[in-house]
Amino acid sequence: MSEELDATGLLCPLPVLKARKRLMGLSSGAELHVRTDDPAAIVDMPHFCNEAGHTLVSSIADGDAMLWVIRKA
């Protein structure tokens, strides 16, 4: 199961806060695909995953945005 979250246009800490809220409603092992364009997300998203115990499956640059795949712990 996977869900998508478009966090473009949002600045720190909103992309992480919205990702955390969305992950709360998912089952363990589910994936959340997040799109961000906040430059701070390059530091914030990996840090959030590490602190919360989630797996950062991938992070891919897509033009001015980043696409993140997070697997819930």
N, C-alpha and C positions, 0 to 999 in steps of 0.2 A: 504494500500500500504506500502511496506517496501523495503528498499535497504540495501545492505551489503557493508561494507568498511573494508578491511584488512589493518590495520595499524601496523602489526607486523614488527619488524626491524626498526621502526621509533622511534626517541627519542624526548622528550619534546622540543619544543611545537608542533611538527609536527602532532601527532595524533589528537590533539584538532583543529589545523588549518584545517586539511583535513576534519574532521567531520563538522566543521562550514561551510566550502565551500560546502560540499555535502548537508547539511541541507538547505542551501539557495535555492537550486533547487527543494526542496520538498514542497508539500502542507502542510498546517497546519493539524496536526493530524497524518501525516505519520510517520512511524518508521524507524530509521536507526540502523542497527545492526553493531556494531564496534568490531573488534578483535584487542587487543593491547597486547604487551609484555613489554612495558616500565614500570618499577616500579613506576614512577612518575604519571602515568595515574590514579592510585588509588586516588590521590588527585586532579589531573587536570580535569578529566572528570566530577565528581560531581560538582566541582566549576564552570566549564564552563556551565553546565546545569542550575545551580542556577542563575548565572549571566545573562544568555541569556533568561531565562524564559522557557526553555524546561523541559520536565519531564524525569527524569531518571527512566525508568520502571524497569530495573533490571541490576544487575552486578553480574556475575557468574565467579568464578575461573574455568579455564579449563587447568589443568597442569600448564605450565609456562605462560599461557596467561590469559587474562580477556576478557569476552564477555559482551558487554554493549548494552543495548537496550534503545534508546533515542527517545522520541516522540516529534515531533516538535510543538512548541507553535503556 
